[in-house]
Amino acid sequence: MNEKIQYWIDIAEYDLETAKVMLEGKRFLYVGFMCHQVIEKVLKGYYVFKKNR
């Protein structure tokens, strides 16, 4: 897989793990924020995949 795409996937997975920790700690506002970050990063990876940029 392209290194640029893998970069976005890796940091999205990291943010998802952070969201899980925040959920366990009942920090719900931050869970929502981190999930938003995950979606953004996955979409950026998809953009790189489709546009090869």
N, CA and C atoms as a LAMMPS dump frame, in Angstrom:
ITEM: TIMESTEP
0
ITEM: NUMBER OF ATOMS
159
ITEM: BOX BOUNDS ff ff ff
-5.0000000000000000e+02 5.0000000000000000e+02
-5.0000000000000000e+02 5.0000000000000000e+02
-5.0000000000000000e+02 5.0000000000000000e+02
ITEM: ATOMS id mol type element x y z
1 1 1 N 0.842 -1.186 0
2 1 2 C 0 0 0
3 1 3 C 0.887 1.248 0
4 2 1 N 0.396 2.247 -0.64
5 2 2 C 1.085 3.528 -0.712
6 2 3 C 1.385 4.051 0.697
7 3 1 N 2.6 4.55 0.901
8 3 2 C 2.998 5.052 2.227
9 3 3 C 2.124 6.207 2.699
10 4 1 N 1.721 7.07 1.781
11 4 2 C 0.879 8.206 2.159
12 4 3 C -0.495 7.733 2.646
13 5 1 N -1.043 6.743 1.978
14 5 2 C -2.337 6.199 2.393
15 5 3 C -2.198 5.517 3.744
16 6 1 N -1.141 4.73 3.907
17 6 2 C -0.928 4.022 5.16
18 6 3 C -0.743 4.995 6.321
19 7 1 N -0.116 6.124 6.055
20 7 2 C 0.056 7.164 7.084
21 7 3 C -1.302 7.598 7.626
22 8 1 N -2.242 7.908 6.73
23 8 2 C -3.559 8.371 7.163
24 8 3 C -4.313 7.272 7.906
25 9 1 N -4.187 6.06 7.449
26 9 2 C -4.846 4.939 8.132
27 9 3 C -4.27 4.749 9.53
28 10 1 N -2.961 4.807 9.644
29 10 2 C -2.308 4.612 10.95
30 10 3 C -2.734 5.662 11.965
31 11 1 N -2.764 6.922 11.559
32 11 2 C -3.139 7.943 12.542
33 11 3 C -4.64 7.92 12.82
34 12 1 N -5.445 7.463 11.866
35 12 2 C -6.877 7.294 12.125
36 12 3 C -7.094 6.194 13.162
37 13 1 N -6.344 5.097 13.041
38 13 2 C -6.452 4.008 14.015
39 13 3 C -6.008 4.474 15.402
40 14 1 N -4.975 5.275 15.46
41 14 2 C -4.508 5.826 16.734
42 14 3 C -5.597 6.688 17.371
43 15 1 N -6.23 7.529 16.567
44 15 2 C -7.3 8.381 17.076
45 15 3 C -8.498 7.555 17.531
46 16 1 N -8.785 6.459 16.84
47 16 2 C -9.884 5.592 17.244
48 16 3 C -9.596 4.952 18.604
49 17 1 N -8.371 4.534 18.813
50 17 2 C -7.994 3.978 20.12
51 17 3 C -8.123 5.045 21.209
52 18 1 N -7.759 6.272 20.882
53 18 2 C -7.903 7.377 21.83
54 18 3 C -9.377 7.585 22.167
55 19 1 N -10.253 7.504 21.169
56 19 2 C -11.689 7.65 21.399
57 19 3 C -12.195 6.562 22.341
58 20 1 N -11.694 5.341 22.183
59 20 2 C -12.11 4.242 23.058
60 20 3 C -11.705 4.503 24.501
61 21 1 N -10.503 5.021 24.697
62 21 2 C -10.042 5.344 26.046
63 21 3 C -10.898 6.456 26.649
64 22 1 N -11.206 7.463 25.836
65 22 2 C -12.047 8.55 26.306
66 22 3 C -13.453 8.05 26.652
67 23 1 N -13.958 7.092 25.901
68 23 2 C -15.275 6.523 26.182
69 23 3 C -15.271 5.809 27.53
70 24 1 N -14.225 5.057 27.788
71 24 2 C -14.111 4.367 29.079
72 24 3 C -14.067 5.372 30.233
73 25 1 N -13.456 6.525 29.993
74 25 2 C -13.358 7.565 31.004
75 25 3 C -14.565 8.501 31.031
76 26 1 N -15.575 8.189 30.21
77 26 2 C -16.806 8.983 30.125
78 26 3 C -16.545 10.436 29.734
79 27 1 N -15.574 10.621 28.866
80 27 2 C -15.277 11.963 28.326
81 27 3 C -15.956 12.079 26.966
82 28 1 N -17.282 12.127 26.987
83 28 2 C -18.085 11.965 25.78
84 28 3 C -17.86 13.047 24.73
85 29 1 N -17.638 14.27 25.14
86 29 2 C -17.372 15.337 24.179
87 29 3 C -16.13 15.003 23.355
88 30 1 N -15.115 14.484 24.018
89 30 2 C -13.868 14.159 23.326
90 30 3 C -13.993 12.903 22.482
91 31 1 N -14.889 12.009 22.872
92 31 2 C -15.158 10.828 22.038
93 31 3 C -15.677 11.29 20.688
94 32 1 N -16.637 12.199 20.72
95 32 2 C -17.188 12.724 19.468
96 32 3 C -16.133 13.421 18.632
97 33 1 N -15.299 14.215 19.289
98 33 2 C -14.243 14.925 18.571
99 33 3 C -13.265 13.951 17.92
100 34 1 N -12.854 12.93 18.673
101 34 2 C -11.878 11.982 18.126
102 34 3 C -12.489 11.168 16.981
103 35 1 N -13.768 10.829 17.097
104 35 2 C -14.426 10.113 15.998
105 35 3 C -14.484 10.985 14.747
106 36 1 N -14.705 12.269 14.943
107 36 2 C -14.68 13.209 13.824
108 36 3 C -13.299 13.204 13.171
109 37 1 N -12.258 13.187 13.982
110 37 2 C -10.895 13.164 13.463
111 37 3 C -10.636 11.883 12.67
112 38 1 N -11.135 10.769 13.174
113 38 2 C -10.971 9.49 12.477
114 38 3 C -11.585 9.57 11.085
115 39 1 N -12.8 10.069 11.012
116 39 2 C -13.487 10.167 9.72
117 39 3 C -12.721 11.065 8.766
118 40 1 N -12.259 12.211 9.249
119 40 2 C -11.483 13.123 8.394
120 40 3 C -10.238 12.442 7.841
121 41 1 N -9.513 11.738 8.694
122 41 2 C -8.246 11.13 8.273
123 41 3 C -8.461 9.979 7.311
124 42 1 N -9.512 9.21 7.528
125 42 2 C -9.823 8.127 6.589
126 42 3 C -10.208 8.714 5.233
127 43 1 N -10.982 9.797 5.241
128 43 2 C -11.348 10.441 3.976
129 43 3 C -10.126 11.02 3.267
130 44 1 N -9.187 11.555 4.008
131 44 2 C -7.951 12.054 3.394
132 44 3 C -7.174 10.908 2.762
133 45 1 N -7.123 9.777 3.445
134 45 2 C -6.467 8.597 2.87
135 45 3 C -7.148 8.14 1.596
136 46 1 N -8.473 8.17 1.597
137 46 2 C -9.228 7.791 0.407
138 46 3 C -8.964 8.759 -0.744
139 47 1 N -8.907 10.042 -0.407
140 47 2 C -8.602 11.061 -1.431
141 47 3 C -7.236 10.792 -2.06
142 48 1 N -6.243 10.51 -1.224
143 48 2 C -4.905 10.208 -1.736
144 48 3 C -4.962 8.97 -2.629
145 49 1 N -5.731 7.972 -2.211
146 49 2 C -5.867 6.737 -2.983
147 49 3 C -6.475 7.023 -4.359
148 50 1 N -7.552 7.825 -4.394
149 50 2 C -8.229 8.098 -5.655
150 50 3 C -7.455 9.05 -6.552
151 51 1 N -6.823 10.066 -5.964
152 51 2 C -6.154 11.095 -6.758
153 51 3 C -4.654 10.846 -6.921
154 52 1 N -4.125 9.918 -6.113
155 52 2 C -2.696 9.605 -6.151
156 52 3 C -1.848 10.854 -5.935
157 53 1 N -2.249 11.677 -4.937
158 53 2 C -1.505 12.873 -4.581
159 53 3 C -1.158 12.856 -3.126
